[in-house]
Amino acid sequence: VFGGYMVEDLIVFRLGPMLLLHHIGCLAGLMFAFVVCPAGWPYFSAGAVAFEFGSALLNLYCLYPHSRYVLWAYASSMTCSNAAAGLCCAAMVLSQPSAAIGAKAFSATLTGTFILLRQKTCNDYVRKHRRAARARRKEGGGGHQRR
């Protein structure tokens, strides 16, 4: 199902360059886990689900960008989901001692790249939110708006 949604997005939508790379990376990871490391499939699936939890809260933050509570829920869930996905990747790699080192390196590199980019984006949103709150206070907006 996950792969089907990725392919559908590639066909139906005009994706920007980063989202296109994201979808290609997801498909590559999916095919890799399924074909090259099938014993690690449960860990791959759990890692993908962990990533999706952080993404779900990003979507909520995009709906309520002025809410500091939603921001902190997003930042916390993104950080935790990234850590969980990293642990799932480590478990996948360690669960297959006979897998080639190149296969393990590919898995760790792909997952690590997703984690770093996702966390950087999250940190950027937090910084942007803080700057906007400071600007509102300076203009006499009375601090954080409670939404």
PEZI-V651702 format. One record per residue. N is the residue number from 1. RES is the residue in one letter. D_CENTER is the distance of its C-alpha to the mean C-alpha in Angstrom with 1 decimal. Layout:
n=N res=RES d_center=D_CENTER
n=N res=RES d_center=D_CENTER
This chain:
n=1 res=V d_center=18.1
n=2 res=F d_center=14.5
n=3 res=G d_center=16.0
n=4 res=G d_center=18.5
n=5 res=Y d_center=16.1
n=6 res=M d_center=14.6
n=7 res=V d_center=18.2
n=8 res=E d_center=19.3
n=9 res=D d_center=16.9
n=10 res=L d_center=18.3
n=11 res=I d_center=21.8
n=12 res=V d_center=21.9
n=13 res=F d_center=19.9
n=14 res=R d_center=20.3
n=15 res=L d_center=16.9
n=16 res=G d_center=16.6
n=17 res=P d_center=16.3
n=18 res=M d_center=12.7
n=19 res=L d_center=11.7
n=20 res=L d_center=14.4
n=21 res=L d_center=13.1
n=22 res=H d_center=9.6
n=23 res=H d_center=11.8
n=24 res=I d_center=14.2
n=25 res=G d_center=11.9
n=26 res=C d_center=10.7
n=27 res=L d_center=14.5
n=28 res=A d_center=15.6
n=29 res=G d_center=13.6
n=30 res=L d_center=14.9
n=31 res=M d_center=18.4
n=32 res=F d_center=18.4
n=33 res=A d_center=17.6
n=34 res=F d_center=20.1
n=35 res=V d_center=22.8
n=36 res=V d_center=22.8
n=37 res=C d_center=21.6
n=38 res=P d_center=22.5
n=39 res=A d_center=23.3
n=40 res=G d_center=19.7
n=41 res=W d_center=18.5
n=42 res=P d_center=18.1
n=43 res=Y d_center=15.8
n=44 res=F d_center=13.7
n=45 res=S d_center=13.7
n=46 res=A d_center=13.0
n=47 res=G d_center=9.9
n=48 res=A d_center=8.7
n=49 res=V d_center=9.8
n=50 res=A d_center=8.2
n=51 res=F d_center=4.6
n=52 res=E d_center=6.7
n=53 res=F d_center=8.3
n=54 res=G d_center=6.0
n=55 res=S d_center=5.8
n=56 res=A d_center=9.5
n=57 res=L d_center=10.4
n=58 res=L d_center=9.2
n=59 res=N d_center=11.6
n=60 res=L d_center=14.2
n=61 res=Y d_center=14.1
n=62 res=C d_center=14.8
n=63 res=L d_center=17.7
n=64 res=Y d_center=19.0
n=65 res=P d_center=18.3
n=66 res=H d_center=21.4
n=67 res=S d_center=20.8
n=68 res=R d_center=20.3
n=69 res=Y d_center=19.8
n=70 res=V d_center=16.9
n=71 res=L d_center=15.5
n=72 res=W d_center=15.9
n=73 res=A d_center=14.6
n=74 res=Y d_center=11.3
n=75 res=A d_center=11.3
n=76 res=S d_center=12.4
n=77 res=S d_center=10.1
n=78 res=M d_center=6.9
n=79 res=T d_center=9.0
n=80 res=C d_center=10.3
n=81 res=S d_center=7.4
n=82 res=N d_center=6.4
n=83 res=A d_center=10.2
n=84 res=A d_center=10.7
n=85 res=A d_center=8.7
n=86 res=G d_center=10.8
n=87 res=L d_center=13.8
n=88 res=C d_center=13.4
n=89 res=C d_center=13.4
n=90 res=A d_center=16.4
n=91 res=A d_center=18.1
n=92 res=M d_center=17.8
n=93 res=V d_center=19.3
n=94 res=L d_center=21.9
n=95 res=S d_center=22.9
n=96 res=Q d_center=24.3
n=97 res=P d_center=26.8
n=98 res=S d_center=28.6
n=99 res=A d_center=25.7
n=100 res=A d_center=26.2
n=101 res=I d_center=24.8
n=102 res=G d_center=23.5
n=103 res=A d_center=21.5
n=104 res=K d_center=20.0
n=105 res=A d_center=19.4
n=106 res=F d_center=17.6
n=107 res=S d_center=15.3
n=108 res=A d_center=14.6
n=109 res=T d_center=14.3
n=110 res=L d_center=11.9
n=111 res=T d_center=9.5
n=112 res=G d_center=10.5
n=113 res=T d_center=9.9
n=114 res=F d_center=6.2
n=115 res=I d_center=6.2
n=116 res=L d_center=8.8
n=117 res=L d_center=7.8
n=118 res=R d_center=4.8
n=119 res=Q d_center=7.5
n=120 res=K d_center=10.2
n=121 res=T d_center=9.3
n=122 res=C d_center=9.3
n=123 res=N d_center=12.5
n=124 res=D d_center=13.9
n=125 res=Y d_center=13.8
n=126 res=V d_center=15.5
n=127 res=R d_center=18.0
n=128 res=K d_center=18.7
n=129 res=H d_center=19.3
n=130 res=R d_center=21.6
n=131 res=R d_center=23.5
n=132 res=A d_center=24.1
n=133 res=A d_center=25.4
n=134 res=R d_center=27.7
n=135 res=A d_center=29.0
n=136 res=R d_center=29.8
n=137 res=R d_center=31.6
n=138 res=K d_center=33.6
n=139 res=E d_center=34.6
n=140 res=G d_center=35.9
n=141 res=G d_center=33.1
n=142 res=G d_center=33.4
n=143 res=G d_center=30.1
n=144 res=H d_center=27.0
n=145 res=Q d_center=27.4
n=146 res=R d_center=26.9
n=147 res=R d_center=25.1
